[in-house]
Amino acid sequence: MHPCDHVRDLPDTGLRGAASFAEKLRTTFGETMGDVTVSFGVTDARTAGRTVREMLHSADVALYTAQRGGRDRVVIADAAMAYATG
């Protein structure tokens, strides 16, 4: 299988709610699809900044952190991730 990136906006959900949603998705994929790993990077406007570019960057850094950490996990972005470069 090939990796796939997907962005989902969850208005009025909050950071913890979005992370909970991502965890439920991760668990469901694992239960229904077998030998699959699913990683998520979760962020919000308070952590990442208000622009779409800033939020995508923050979520992307969190996703790569999840993948480097062994995959099949959810990582919530923090302020350091939001402003990380490279």
PyMOL Python script that loads the backbone (N, CA, C, O; Angstrom):
from pymol import cmd

cmd.read_pdbstr("""\
ATOM      1  N   MET A   1       0.826  -1.180   0.000  1.00  0.00           N
ATOM      2  CA  MET A   1       0.000   0.000   0.000  1.00  0.00           C
ATOM      3  C   MET A   1       0.870   1.243   0.000  1.00  0.00           C
ATOM      4  O   MET A   1       1.996   1.240   0.498  1.00  0.00           O
ATOM      5  N   HIS A   2       0.332   2.281  -0.558  1.00  0.00           N
ATOM      6  CA  HIS A   2       1.050   3.544  -0.617  1.00  0.00           C
ATOM      7  C   HIS A   2       0.528   4.499   0.447  1.00  0.00           C
ATOM      8  O   HIS A   2      -0.658   4.475   0.775  1.00  0.00           O
ATOM      9  N   PRO A   3       1.398   5.330   0.981  1.00  0.00           N
ATOM     10  CA  PRO A   3       0.930   6.320   1.950  1.00  0.00           C
ATOM     11  C   PRO A   3      -0.008   7.321   1.298  1.00  0.00           C
ATOM     12  O   PRO A   3       0.090   7.597   0.102  1.00  0.00           O
ATOM     13  N   CYS A   4      -0.900   7.852   2.083  1.00  0.00           N
ATOM     14  CA  CYS A   4      -1.882   8.803   1.582  1.00  0.00           C
ATOM     15  C   CYS A   4      -2.074   9.888   2.631  1.00  0.00           C
ATOM     16  O   CYS A   4      -2.218   9.585   3.815  1.00  0.00           O
ATOM     17  N   ASP A   5      -2.078  11.133   2.216  1.00  0.00           N
ATOM     18  CA  ASP A   5      -2.360  12.244   3.118  1.00  0.00           C
ATOM     19  C   ASP A   5      -3.793  12.685   2.900  1.00  0.00           C
ATOM     20  O   ASP A   5      -4.284  12.733   1.773  1.00  0.00           O
ATOM     21  N   HIS A   6      -4.446  13.003   3.990  1.00  0.00           N
ATOM     22  CA  HIS A   6      -5.830  13.461   3.920  1.00  0.00           C
ATOM     23  C   HIS A   6      -6.019  14.543   4.973  1.00  0.00           C
ATOM     24  O   HIS A   6      -5.548  14.399   6.102  1.00  0.00           O
ATOM     25  N   VAL A   7      -6.689  15.604   4.623  1.00  0.00           N
ATOM     26  CA  VAL A   7      -6.961  16.700   5.544  1.00  0.00           C
ATOM     27  C   VAL A   7      -8.453  16.714   5.837  1.00  0.00           C
ATOM     28  O   VAL A   7      -9.282  16.585   4.936  1.00  0.00           O
ATOM     29  N   ARG A   8      -8.776  16.874   7.114  1.00  0.00           N
ATOM     30  CA  ARG A   8     -10.186  16.945   7.514  1.00  0.00           C
ATOM     31  C   ARG A   8     -10.367  18.102   8.473  1.00  0.00           C
ATOM     32  O   ARG A   8      -9.663  18.194   9.478  1.00  0.00           O
ATOM     33  N   ASP A   9     -11.296  18.977   8.174  1.00  0.00           N
ATOM     34  CA  ASP A   9     -11.633  20.109   9.031  1.00  0.00           C
ATOM     35  C   ASP A   9     -12.784  19.681   9.939  1.00  0.00           C
ATOM     36  O   ASP A   9     -13.808  19.190   9.462  1.00  0.00           O
ATOM     37  N   LEU A  10     -12.613  19.869  11.248  1.00  0.00           N
ATOM     38  CA  LEU A  10     -13.657  19.518  12.211  1.00  0.00           C
ATOM     39  C   LEU A  10     -14.028  20.772  13.014  1.00  0.00           C
ATOM     40  O   LEU A  10     -13.558  20.955  14.137  1.00  0.00           O
ATOM     41  N   PRO A  11     -14.868  21.629  12.437  1.00  0.00           N
ATOM     42  CA  PRO A  11     -15.201  22.885  13.117  1.00  0.00           C
ATOM     43  C   PRO A  11     -15.904  22.636  14.453  1.00  0.00           C
ATOM     44  O   PRO A  11     -16.679  21.690  14.594  1.00  0.00           O
ATOM     45  N   ASP A  12     -15.621  23.491  15.417  1.00  0.00           N
ATOM     46  CA  ASP A  12     -16.255  23.436  16.738  1.00  0.00           C
ATOM     47  C   ASP A  12     -16.014  22.118  17.473  1.00  0.00           C
ATOM     48  O   ASP A  12     -16.825  21.707  18.302  1.00  0.00           O
ATOM     49  N   THR A  13     -14.898  21.460  17.166  1.00  0.00           N
ATOM     50  CA  THR A  13     -14.596  20.184  17.796  1.00  0.00           C
ATOM     51  C   THR A  13     -13.547  20.339  18.889  1.00  0.00           C
ATOM     52  O   THR A  13     -13.609  19.637  19.899  1.00  0.00           O
ATOM     53  N   GLY A  14     -12.604  21.221  18.715  1.00  0.00           N
ATOM     54  CA  GLY A  14     -11.524  21.382  19.675  1.00  0.00           C
ATOM     55  C   GLY A  14     -10.415  20.379  19.429  1.00  0.00           C
ATOM     56  O   GLY A  14     -10.605  19.365  18.759  1.00  0.00           O
ATOM     57  N   LEU A  15      -9.266  20.681  19.979  1.00  0.00           N
ATOM     58  CA  LEU A  15      -8.079  19.850  19.745  1.00  0.00           C
ATOM     59  C   LEU A  15      -8.245  18.444  20.309  1.00  0.00           C
ATOM     60  O   LEU A  15      -7.960  17.464  19.619  1.00  0.00           O
ATOM     61  N   ARG A  16      -8.696  18.334  21.537  1.00  0.00           N
ATOM     62  CA  ARG A  16      -8.876  17.005  22.161  1.00  0.00           C
ATOM     63  C   ARG A  16      -9.964  16.203  21.446  1.00  0.00           C
ATOM     64  O   ARG A  16      -9.826  14.993  21.272  1.00  0.00           O
ATOM     65  N   GLY A  17     -11.031  16.860  21.037  1.00  0.00           N
ATOM     66  CA  GLY A  17     -12.091  16.174  20.304  1.00  0.00           C
ATOM     67  C   GLY A  17     -11.608  15.661  18.959  1.00  0.00           C
ATOM     68  O   GLY A  17     -11.954  14.556  18.541  1.00  0.00           O
ATOM     69  N   ALA A  18     -10.799  16.478  18.284  1.00  0.00           N
ATOM     70  CA  ALA A  18     -10.244  16.057  16.995  1.00  0.00           C
ATOM     71  C   ALA A  18      -9.292  14.882  17.182  1.00  0.00           C
ATOM     72  O   ALA A  18      -9.280  13.953  16.374  1.00  0.00           O
ATOM     73  N   ALA A  19      -8.496  14.924  18.248  1.00  0.00           N
ATOM     74  CA  ALA A  19      -7.572  13.811  18.520  1.00  0.00           C
ATOM     75  C   ALA A  19      -8.356  12.539  18.840  1.00  0.00           C
ATOM     76  O   ALA A  19      -7.967  11.451  18.416  1.00  0.00           O
ATOM     77  N   SER A  20      -9.443  12.664  19.573  1.00  0.00           N
ATOM     78  CA  SER A  20     -10.294  11.514  19.883  1.00  0.00           C
ATOM     79  C   SER A  20     -10.906  10.934  18.607  1.00  0.00           C
ATOM     80  O   SER A  20     -10.950   9.717  18.427  1.00  0.00           O
ATOM     81  N   PHE A  21     -11.374  11.809  17.732  1.00  0.00           N
ATOM     82  CA  PHE A  21     -11.917  11.378  16.436  1.00  0.00           C
ATOM     83  C   PHE A  21     -10.861  10.631  15.625  1.00  0.00           C
ATOM     84  O   PHE A  21     -11.142   9.578  15.052  1.00  0.00           O
ATOM     85  N   ALA A  22      -9.648  11.180  15.578  1.00  0.00           N
ATOM     86  CA  ALA A  22      -8.554  10.542  14.837  1.00  0.00           C
ATOM     87  C   ALA A  22      -8.225   9.178  15.434  1.00  0.00           C
ATOM     88  O   ALA A  22      -7.967   8.223  14.701  1.00  0.00           O
ATOM     89  N   GLU A  23      -8.234   9.084  16.749  1.00  0.00           N
ATOM     90  CA  GLU A  23      -7.947   7.798  17.418  1.00  0.00           C
ATOM     91  C   GLU A  23      -9.016   6.759  17.083  1.00  0.00           C
ATOM     92  O   GLU A  23      -8.698   5.593  16.851  1.00  0.00           O
ATOM     93  N   LYS A  24     -10.271   7.175  17.056  1.00  0.00           N
ATOM     94  CA  LYS A  24     -11.354   6.256  16.677  1.00  0.00           C
ATOM     95  C   LYS A  24     -11.177   5.781  15.238  1.00  0.00           C
ATOM     96  O   LYS A  24     -11.367   4.601  14.945  1.00  0.00           O
ATOM     97  N   LEU A  25     -10.814   6.698  14.338  1.00  0.00           N
ATOM     98  CA  LEU A  25     -10.561   6.309  12.944  1.00  0.00           C
ATOM     99  C   LEU A  25      -9.405   5.318  12.849  1.00  0.00           C
ATOM    100  O   LEU A  25      -9.488   4.313  12.142  1.00  0.00           O
ATOM    101  N   ARG A  26      -8.325   5.616  13.574  1.00  0.00           N
ATOM    102  CA  ARG A  26      -7.147   4.745  13.552  1.00  0.00           C
ATOM    103  C   ARG A  26      -7.514   3.340  14.021  1.00  0.00           C
ATOM    104  O   ARG A  26      -7.124   2.352  13.398  1.00  0.00           O
ATOM    105  N   THR A  27      -8.251   3.253  15.103  1.00  0.00           N
ATOM    106  CA  THR A  27      -8.667   1.960  15.648  1.00  0.00           C
ATOM    107  C   THR A  27      -9.589   1.223  14.678  1.00  0.00           C
ATOM    108  O   THR A  27      -9.433   0.022  14.458  1.00  0.00           O
ATOM    109  N   THR A  28     -10.544   1.943  14.103  1.00  0.00           N
ATOM    110  CA  THR A  28     -11.491   1.329  13.174  1.00  0.00           C
ATOM    111  C   THR A  28     -10.786   0.795  11.928  1.00  0.00           C
ATOM    112  O   THR A  28     -11.077  -0.312  11.475  1.00  0.00           O
ATOM    113  N   PHE A  29      -9.861   1.581  11.376  1.00  0.00           N
ATOM    114  CA  PHE A  29      -9.102   1.103  10.218  1.00  0.00           C
ATOM    115  C   PHE A  29      -8.360  -0.180  10.563  1.00  0.00           C
ATOM    116  O   PHE A  29      -8.374  -1.131   9.782  1.00  0.00           O
ATOM    117  N   GLY A  30      -7.725  -0.218  11.702  1.00  0.00           N
ATOM    118  CA  GLY A  30      -6.982  -1.404  12.112  1.00  0.00           C
ATOM    119  C   GLY A  30      -7.858  -2.622  12.279  1.00  0.00           C
ATOM    120  O   GLY A  30      -7.466  -3.730  11.914  1.00  0.00           O
ATOM    121  N   GLU A  31      -9.048  -2.425  12.830  1.00  0.00           N
ATOM    122  CA  GLU A  31      -9.974  -3.538  13.054  1.00  0.00           C
ATOM    123  C   GLU A  31     -10.590  -4.049  11.763  1.00  0.00           C
ATOM    124  O   GLU A  31     -10.820  -5.250  11.622  1.00  0.00           O
ATOM    125  N   THR A  32     -10.859  -3.158  10.820  1.00  0.00           N
ATOM    126  CA  THR A  32     -11.566  -3.558   9.610  1.00  0.00           C
ATOM    127  C   THR A  32     -10.662  -3.903   8.436  1.00  0.00           C
ATOM    128  O   THR A  32     -11.057  -4.655   7.545  1.00  0.00           O
ATOM    129  N   MET A  33      -9.444  -3.354   8.430  1.00  0.00           N
ATOM    130  CA  MET A  33      -8.572  -3.558   7.283  1.00  0.00           C
ATOM    131  C   MET A  33      -7.381  -4.470   7.567  1.00  0.00           C
ATOM    132  O   MET A  33      -6.575  -4.737   6.677  1.00  0.00           O
ATOM    133  N   GLY A  34      -7.272  -4.942   8.799  1.00  0.00           N
ATOM    134  CA  GLY A  34      -6.191  -5.878   9.102  1.00  0.00           C
ATOM    135  C   GLY A  34      -4.849  -5.207   9.280  1.00  0.00           C
ATOM    136  O   GLY A  34      -4.706  -4.271  10.067  1.00  0.00           O
ATOM    137  N   ASP A  35      -3.873  -5.691   8.547  1.00  0.00           N
ATOM    138  CA  ASP A  35      -2.485  -5.279   8.717  1.00  0.00           C
ATOM    139  C   ASP A  35      -2.213  -3.928   8.054  1.00  0.00           C
ATOM    140  O   ASP A  35      -1.526  -3.845   7.036  1.00  0.00           O
ATOM    141  N   VAL A  36      -2.769  -2.874   8.654  1.00  0.00           N
ATOM    142  CA  VAL A  36      -2.624  -1.530   8.125  1.00  0.00           C
ATOM    143  C   VAL A  36      -2.205  -0.614   9.273  1.00  0.00           C
ATOM    144  O   VAL A  36      -2.700  -0.744  10.392  1.00  0.00           O
ATOM    145  N   THR A  37      -1.307   0.297   8.993  1.00  0.00           N
ATOM    146  CA  THR A  37      -0.982   1.314   9.997  1.00  0.00           C
ATOM    147  C   THR A  37      -1.533   2.650   9.530  1.00  0.00           C
ATOM    148  O   THR A  37      -1.447   3.001   8.353  1.00  0.00           O
ATOM    149  N   VAL A  38      -2.096   3.381  10.468  1.00  0.00           N
ATOM    150  CA  VAL A  38      -2.683   4.677  10.168  1.00  0.00           C
ATOM    151  C   VAL A  38      -2.156   5.671  11.191  1.00  0.00           C
ATOM    152  O   VAL A  38      -2.285   5.461  12.397  1.00  0.00           O
ATOM    153  N   SER A  39      -1.564   6.747  10.706  1.00  0.00           N
ATOM    154  CA  SER A  39      -1.017   7.781  11.580  1.00  0.00           C
ATOM    155  C   SER A  39      -1.725   9.101  11.311  1.00  0.00           C
ATOM    156  O   SER A  39      -2.105   9.395  10.177  1.00  0.00           O
ATOM    157  N   PHE A  40      -1.900   9.900  12.377  1.00  0.00           N
ATOM    158  CA  PHE A  40      -2.566  11.180  12.266  1.00  0.00           C
ATOM    159  C   PHE A  40      -1.753  12.261  12.951  1.00  0.00           C
ATOM    160  O   PHE A  40      -1.149  12.031  13.999  1.00  0.00           O
ATOM    161  N   GLY A  41      -1.743  13.435  12.352  1.00  0.00           N
ATOM    162  CA  GLY A  41      -1.235  14.642  12.982  1.00  0.00           C
ATOM    163  C   GLY A  41      -2.402  15.582  13.172  1.00  0.00           C
ATOM    164  O   GLY A  41      -3.098  15.914  12.212  1.00  0.00           O
ATOM    165  N   VAL A  42      -2.625  16.017  14.407  1.00  0.00           N
ATOM    166  CA  VAL A  42      -3.787  16.835  14.741  1.00  0.00           C
ATOM    167  C   VAL A  42      -3.318  18.202  15.237  1.00  0.00           C
ATOM    168  O   VAL A  42      -2.369  18.296  16.016  1.00  0.00           O
ATOM    169  N   THR A  43      -3.985  19.247  14.785  1.00  0.00           N
ATOM    170  CA  THR A  43      -3.656  20.608  15.227  1.00  0.00           C
ATOM    171  C   THR A  43      -4.922  21.440  15.297  1.00  0.00           C
ATOM    172  O   THR A  43      -6.004  20.985  14.926  1.00  0.00           O
ATOM    173  N   ASP A  44      -4.771  22.669  15.780  1.00  0.00           N
ATOM    174  CA  ASP A  44      -5.880  23.620  15.778  1.00  0.00           C
ATOM    175  C   ASP A  44      -5.340  25.027  15.565  1.00  0.00           C
ATOM    176  O   ASP A  44      -4.128  25.244  15.556  1.00  0.00           O
ATOM    177  N   ALA A  45      -6.241  25.969  15.397  1.00  0.00           N
ATOM    178  CA  ALA A  45      -5.834  27.347  15.097  1.00  0.00           C
ATOM    179  C   ALA A  45      -5.087  27.987  16.263  1.00  0.00           C
ATOM    180  O   ALA A  45      -4.200  28.812  16.042  1.00  0.00           O
ATOM    181  N   ARG A  46      -5.423  27.626  17.490  1.00  0.00           N
ATOM    182  CA  ARG A  46      -4.717  28.201  18.643  1.00  0.00           C
ATOM    183  C   ARG A  46      -3.270  27.746  18.694  1.00  0.00           C
ATOM    184  O   ARG A  46      -2.388  28.520  19.066  1.00  0.00           O
ATOM    185  N   THR A  47      -3.020  26.511  18.326  1.00  0.00           N
ATOM    186  CA  THR A  47      -1.665  25.965  18.347  1.00  0.00           C
ATOM    187  C   THR A  47      -0.863  26.446  17.151  1.00  0.00           C
ATOM    188  O   THR A  47       0.294  26.841  17.289  1.00  0.00           O
ATOM    189  N   ALA A  48      -1.480  26.413  15.979  1.00  0.00           N
ATOM    190  CA  ALA A  48      -0.742  26.585  14.735  1.00  0.00           C
ATOM    191  C   ALA A  48      -0.792  27.985  14.146  1.00  0.00           C
ATOM    192  O   ALA A  48       0.068  28.340  13.340  1.00  0.00           O
ATOM    193  N   GLY A  49      -1.744  28.759  14.514  1.00  0.00           N
ATOM    194  CA  GLY A  49      -1.958  30.041  13.855  1.00  0.00           C
ATOM    195  C   GLY A  49      -3.243  29.985  13.058  1.00  0.00           C
ATOM    196  O   GLY A  49      -3.825  28.915  12.881  1.00  0.00           O
ATOM    197  N   ARG A  50      -3.668  31.088  12.596  1.00  0.00           N
ATOM    198  CA  ARG A  50      -4.997  31.179  11.974  1.00  0.00           C
ATOM    199  C   ARG A  50      -5.035  30.888  10.481  1.00  0.00           C
ATOM    200  O   ARG A  50      -6.118  30.683   9.932  1.00  0.00           O
ATOM    201  N   THR A  51      -3.908  30.864   9.818  1.00  0.00           N
ATOM    202  CA  THR A  51      -3.961  30.652   8.366  1.00  0.00           C
ATOM    203  C   THR A  51      -3.988  29.159   8.049  1.00  0.00           C
ATOM    204  O   THR A  51      -3.514  28.328   8.824  1.00  0.00           O
ATOM    205  N   VAL A  52      -4.544  28.854   6.912  1.00  0.00           N
ATOM    206  CA  VAL A  52      -4.585  27.462   6.455  1.00  0.00           C
ATOM    207  C   VAL A  52      -3.163  26.926   6.313  1.00  0.00           C
ATOM    208  O   VAL A  52      -2.884  25.789   6.695  1.00  0.00           O
ATOM    209  N   ARG A  53      -2.277  27.730   5.773  1.00  0.00           N
ATOM    210  CA  ARG A  53      -0.878  27.303   5.585  1.00  0.00           C
ATOM    211  C   ARG A  53      -0.236  26.921   6.928  1.00  0.00           C
ATOM    212  O   ARG A  53       0.449  25.903   7.022  1.00  0.00           O
ATOM    213  N   GLU A  54      -0.458  27.732   7.955  1.00  0.00           N
ATOM    214  CA  GLU A  54       0.116  27.448   9.278  1.00  0.00           C
ATOM    215  C   GLU A  54      -0.473  26.174   9.878  1.00  0.00           C
ATOM    216  O   GLU A  54       0.250  25.374  10.471  1.00  0.00           O
ATOM    217  N   MET A  55      -1.768  25.988   9.726  1.00  0.00           N
ATOM    218  CA  MET A  55      -2.392  24.778  10.276  1.00  0.00           C
ATOM    219  C   MET A  55      -1.941  23.526   9.529  1.00  0.00           C
ATOM    220  O   MET A  55      -1.681  22.495  10.151  1.00  0.00           O
ATOM    221  N   LEU A  56      -1.845  23.604   8.213  1.00  0.00           N
ATOM    222  CA  LEU A  56      -1.363  22.445   7.449  1.00  0.00           C
ATOM    223  C   LEU A  56       0.071  22.104   7.828  1.00  0.00           C
ATOM    224  O   LEU A  56       0.419  20.931   7.960  1.00  0.00           O
ATOM    225  N   HIS A  57       0.904  23.124   8.003  1.00  0.00           N
ATOM    226  CA  HIS A  57       2.296  22.884   8.394  1.00  0.00           C
ATOM    227  C   HIS A  57       2.356  22.203   9.761  1.00  0.00           C
ATOM    228  O   HIS A  57       3.087  21.228   9.933  1.00  0.00           O
ATOM    229  N   SER A  58       1.610  22.697  10.713  1.00  0.00           N
ATOM    230  CA  SER A  58       1.597  22.133  12.057  1.00  0.00           C
ATOM    231  C   SER A  58       1.110  20.683  12.055  1.00  0.00           C
ATOM    232  O   SER A  58       1.706  19.827  12.708  1.00  0.00           O
ATOM    233  N   ALA A  59       0.035  20.408  11.326  1.00  0.00           N
ATOM    234  CA  ALA A  59      -0.482  19.037  11.233  1.00  0.00           C
ATOM    235  C   ALA A  59       0.514  18.123  10.532  1.00  0.00           C
ATOM    236  O   ALA A  59       0.672  16.962  10.908  1.00  0.00           O
ATOM    237  N   ASP A  60       1.181  18.649   9.519  1.00  0.00           N
ATOM    238  CA  ASP A  60       2.183  17.877   8.780  1.00  0.00           C
ATOM    239  C   ASP A  60       3.352  17.483   9.677  1.00  0.00           C
ATOM    240  O   ASP A  60       3.806  16.339   9.641  1.00  0.00           O
ATOM    241  N   VAL A  61       3.839  18.420  10.477  1.00  0.00           N
ATOM    242  CA  VAL A  61       4.947  18.119  11.397  1.00  0.00           C
ATOM    243  C   VAL A  61       4.506  17.065  12.417  1.00  0.00           C
ATOM    244  O   VAL A  61       5.266  16.150  12.736  1.00  0.00           O
ATOM    245  N   ALA A  62       3.283  17.196  12.925  1.00  0.00           N
ATOM    246  CA  ALA A  62       2.766  16.200  13.870  1.00  0.00           C
ATOM    247  C   ALA A  62       2.634  14.831  13.207  1.00  0.00           C
ATOM    248  O   ALA A  62       2.932  13.812  13.830  1.00  0.00           O
ATOM    249  N   LEU A  63       2.193  14.799  11.953  1.00  0.00           N
ATOM    250  CA  LEU A  63       2.078  13.533  11.222  1.00  0.00           C
ATOM    251  C   LEU A  63       3.444  12.871  11.057  1.00  0.00           C
ATOM    252  O   LEU A  63       3.590  11.675  11.308  1.00  0.00           O
ATOM    253  N   TYR A  64       4.432  13.638  10.639  1.00  0.00           N
ATOM    254  CA  TYR A  64       5.776  13.069  10.484  1.00  0.00           C
ATOM    255  C   TYR A  64       6.331  12.596  11.817  1.00  0.00           C
ATOM    256  O   TYR A  64       7.061  11.605  11.861  1.00  0.00           O
ATOM    257  N   THR A  65       6.002  13.282  12.899  1.00  0.00           N
ATOM    258  CA  THR A  65       6.411  12.843  14.230  1.00  0.00           C
ATOM    259  C   THR A  65       5.773  11.491  14.556  1.00  0.00           C
ATOM    260  O   THR A  65       6.429  10.611  15.114  1.00  0.00           O
ATOM    261  N   ALA A  66       4.507  11.330  14.211  1.00  0.00           N
ATOM    262  CA  ALA A  66       3.820  10.045  14.423  1.00  0.00           C
ATOM    263  C   ALA A  66       4.480   8.941  13.607  1.00  0.00           C
ATOM    264  O   ALA A  66       4.688   7.835  14.107  1.00  0.00           O
ATOM    265  N   GLN A  67       4.803   9.233  12.371  1.00  0.00           N
ATOM    266  CA  GLN A  67       5.418   8.224  11.510  1.00  0.00           C
ATOM    267  C   GLN A  67       6.806   7.845  12.001  1.00  0.00           C
ATOM    268  O   GLN A  67       7.165   6.667  11.992  1.00  0.00           O
ATOM    269  N   ARG A  68       7.590   8.828  12.431  1.00  0.00           N
ATOM    270  CA  ARG A  68       8.931   8.536  12.951  1.00  0.00           C
ATOM    271  C   ARG A  68       8.870   7.805  14.289  1.00  0.00           C
ATOM    272  O   ARG A  68       9.803   7.093  14.661  1.00  0.00           O
ATOM    273  N   GLY A  69       7.770   7.984  15.004  1.00  0.00           N
ATOM    274  CA  GLY A  69       7.618   7.354  16.315  1.00  0.00           C
ATOM    275  C   GLY A  69       7.144   5.923  16.249  1.00  0.00           C
ATOM    276  O   GLY A  69       6.875   5.319  17.288  1.00  0.00           O
ATOM    277  N   GLY A  70       7.036   5.366  15.072  1.00  0.00           N
ATOM    278  CA  GLY A  70       6.650   3.970  14.933  1.00  0.00           C
ATOM    279  C   GLY A  70       5.358   3.746  14.181  1.00  0.00           C
ATOM    280  O   GLY A  70       4.928   2.607  14.003  1.00  0.00           O
ATOM    281  N   ARG A  71       4.748   4.802  13.748  1.00  0.00           N
ATOM    282  CA  ARG A  71       3.497   4.744  12.980  1.00  0.00           C
ATOM    283  C   ARG A  71       2.340   4.220  13.815  1.00  0.00           C
ATOM    284  O   ARG A  71       2.507   3.867  14.982  1.00  0.00           O
ATOM    285  N   ASP A  72       1.182   4.174  13.207  1.00  0.00           N
ATOM    286  CA  ASP A  72      -0.037   3.691  13.831  1.00  0.00           C
ATOM    287  C   ASP A  72      -0.311   4.415  15.147  1.00  0.00           C
ATOM    288  O   ASP A  72      -0.520   3.789  16.186  1.00  0.00           O
ATOM    289  N   ARG A  73      -0.306   5.751  15.082  1.00  0.00           N
ATOM    290  CA  ARG A  73      -0.542   6.569  16.272  1.00  0.00           C
ATOM    291  C   ARG A  73      -1.088   7.931  15.897  1.00  0.00           C
ATOM    292  O   ARG A  73      -1.057   8.341  14.737  1.00  0.00           O
ATOM    293  N   VAL A  74      -1.588   8.620  16.907  1.00  0.00           N
ATOM    294  CA  VAL A  74      -2.084   9.985  16.759  1.00  0.00           C
ATOM    295  C   VAL A  74      -1.152  10.896  17.542  1.00  0.00           C
ATOM    296  O   VAL A  74      -0.875  10.642  18.714  1.00  0.00           O
ATOM    297  N   VAL A  75      -0.665  11.954  16.904  1.00  0.00           N
ATOM    298  CA  VAL A  75       0.172  12.942  17.580  1.00  0.00           C
ATOM    299  C   VAL A  75      -0.521  14.292  17.493  1.00  0.00           C
ATOM    300  O   VAL A  75      -0.926  14.738  16.419  1.00  0.00           O
ATOM    301  N   ILE A  76      -0.648  14.931  18.654  1.00  0.00           N
ATOM    302  CA  ILE A  76      -1.238  16.265  18.730  1.00  0.00           C
ATOM    303  C   ILE A  76      -0.107  17.278  18.640  1.00  0.00           C
ATOM    304  O   ILE A  76       0.862  17.207  19.395  1.00  0.00           O
ATOM    305  N   ALA A  77      -0.234  18.216  17.716  1.00  0.00           N
ATOM    306  CA  ALA A  77       0.787  19.241  17.537  1.00  0.00           C
ATOM    307  C   ALA A  77       0.876  20.135  18.767  1.00  0.00           C
ATOM    308  O   ALA A  77      -0.122  20.411  19.434  1.00  0.00           O
ATOM    309  N   ASP A  78       2.085  20.574  19.046  1.00  0.00           N
ATOM    310  CA  ASP A  78       2.273  21.582  20.087  1.00  0.00           C
ATOM    311  C   ASP A  78       2.860  22.836  19.434  1.00  0.00           C
ATOM    312  O   ASP A  78       3.136  22.840  18.234  1.00  0.00           O
ATOM    313  N   ALA A  79       3.044  23.869  20.202  1.00  0.00           N
ATOM    314  CA  ALA A  79       3.519  25.138  19.645  1.00  0.00           C
ATOM    315  C   ALA A  79       4.873  24.993  18.971  1.00  0.00           C
ATOM    316  O   ALA A  79       5.113  25.637  17.950  1.00  0.00           O
ATOM    317  N   ALA A  80       5.765  24.167  19.509  1.00  0.00           N
ATOM    318  CA  ALA A  80       7.083  23.966  18.904  1.00  0.00           C
ATOM    319  C   ALA A  80       6.944  23.351  17.511  1.00  0.00           C
ATOM    320  O   ALA A  80       7.679  23.722  16.596  1.00  0.00           O
ATOM    321  N   MET A  81       6.010  22.419  17.343  1.00  0.00           N
ATOM    322  CA  MET A  81       5.778  21.800  16.036  1.00  0.00           C
ATOM    323  C   MET A  81       5.241  22.820  15.048  1.00  0.00           C
ATOM    324  O   MET A  81       5.598  22.809  13.870  1.00  0.00           O
ATOM    325  N   ALA A  82       4.382  23.697  15.537  1.00  0.00           N
ATOM    326  CA  ALA A  82       3.745  24.673  14.662  1.00  0.00           C
ATOM    327  C   ALA A  82       4.759  25.578  13.990  1.00  0.00           C
ATOM    328  O   ALA A  82       4.535  26.044  12.872  1.00  0.00           O
ATOM    329  N   TYR A  83       5.883  25.831  14.671  1.00  0.00           N
ATOM    330  CA  TYR A  83       6.871  26.754  14.122  1.00  0.00           C
ATOM    331  C   TYR A  83       8.153  26.055  13.706  1.00  0.00           C
ATOM    332  O   TYR A  83       9.159  26.708  13.432  1.00  0.00           O
ATOM    333  N   ALA A  84       8.121  24.717  13.656  1.00  0.00           N
ATOM    334  CA  ALA A  84       9.305  23.966  13.232  1.00  0.00           C
ATOM    335  C   ALA A  84       9.561  24.189  11.748  1.00  0.00           C
ATOM    336  O   ALA A  84       8.634  24.391  10.964  1.00  0.00           O
ATOM    337  N   THR A  85      10.831  24.147  11.382  1.00  0.00           N
ATOM    338  CA  THR A  85      11.191  24.228   9.971  1.00  0.00           C
ATOM    339  C   THR A  85      11.947  22.971   9.605  1.00  0.00           C
ATOM    340  O   THR A  85      12.532  22.301  10.456  1.00  0.00           O
ATOM    341  N   GLY A  86      11.923  22.659   8.296  1.00  0.00           N
ATOM    342  CA  GLY A  86      12.674  21.524   7.787  1.00  0.00           C
ATOM    343  C   GLY A  86      12.158  20.293   8.280  1.00  0.00           C
ATOM    344  O   GLY A  86      12.678  19.228   7.947  1.00  0.00           O
TER     345      GLY A  86
END
""", "prot")
cmd.dss("prot")
cmd.show_as("cartoon", "prot")
cmd.util.cbc("prot")
cmd.orient("prot")
